Amino acid sequence: MRHLPLFPSRSRHAMLCGTAAWLLGVAGCSSVINSTERAQPYANNEWLQSGANRIANLALRDNLQSIRRVQLSLYRRNPREWRKWAKSPEDAIQRTWDAVMQGTPLPELRGAVGIDAIRMAFDTGPQTFQGDRVAALVVGWASMLKEANGNTWDQTMIDGVNAENSYRAARNVEISLWLISSKTGPDGQPLLLATEISDRGRNLVTDRELSKVVARLDLMAAQADEKYRRAALDFSQNLFLGSLGPFFAMVKP
């Protein structure tokens, strides 16, 4: 006696297709689950950005976050700085970044940005800088990052990383890190307390986060240097593959 199949052939085909679709859905979900959760939602202006613009903007975002962490860490170890003009460390951070993002310089810096603001932060001369030294550093670092990013906070296809400015910014951040750990005031005491390795604990936030900033800037400088050389090569590759790609597909076993 011949047994009929459990499912007719068409039903079995539909079931297999449905199973395959479910597996693909599971795979898609697993890829979302394994995401680093560092991607940002799509923005309306993202279609104006190339892949290189997107990477540059993400690097800038991470660098600015690193600087905010350094600022909070320095304020916790040097409360006298934020007390010069704010009610709390958080208030000083908010006022500093409002000035940075709105392009309104802090009065104590007298219009100084970039390396000039960093110099003022470490000034110990006869007419020593009386303002918030931590805020001065943040303004200097942030303005250098913006300049390295093509003088914009949000690159599009008409912008690009300036390789020279990015390289110089990396070196200036390195020098800043060295000055933070070595510069002393007229009394011989450290101008700013930052790194600590002692019986009380370890505080390496400043070293760690500024080292990340330097690494990202160096990478973006290298990528910008490669841009024009790769442009011609990418064009040739696309032309070659576009012309011969169908032929390779036909002869491939």
C-alpha positions, 0 to 999 in steps of 0.5 A: 500500500502506497502512503501519500506524502504528509504534505502535497508537493506545492505545500511542501515547497511553500513550507520550505520557502517559509522556513527559509524566510524565517531563518533569514529573519532570525539571521537578520535579528541576530545581526542586530543583536550583535550590533555594537549599538554605536550606530546613529539613526538615519538623518535627513541630510545623510544622503548628502554624505559619502562613506568617508564623510560618515566615518569622519563625522563618527570619529569627530563624535567619539573625539568630542565624547572623549574630551567631555570625559576628560573635562569631567575627570579634570574637574573632579580632581581640580574643583578650583577651576569650575568654581571660578565661574560655575555652580557645579562641574556639570554647569561648567561643562554645559556652559563650555560646550554651549560656547563651543557649539554656538561659536561664542568664545568665553570672555576669559579667553579673549577670543582665543581658540585652538592652540592659543587657548591651550597656551593660555590654559598653561600660562603661568607668567607674571599676568597668569591666566585667571580663568578656568584652565580646564575650560580653556583646554576644552575650547582649544581641543574642540576648535582644533577638531572642528578645523581638522574636520573641514571646519564643520561639525557635520561633513557632507560631500562638499567637505572633507578631512584636512590631513595637515590640520588633523595631523597637527591637532594630533600632535597638539593633543599629545603635547597637551597631555605631556603638559598636563602631567608635567607643568607646575605653577609658581608654587612648584605644585602641578598646575592640573592634577590628572593621572593618579596611580596610588594606594587610593586608586587609579585614575587614567581617564585623561591619558586613556581618552586623549590617547584615543583622540590622538589615534583617531586623528592620525587615522583620519589624517592617513585616510585623507592623504589616501583620498586622491590616490584612491580616487583614481584607483577606485574609478579604474576598479569600478570601470574594469569590474563594470565592463568585465563583471558580467563576463566573469559571471558567465565563465565562472563554474 
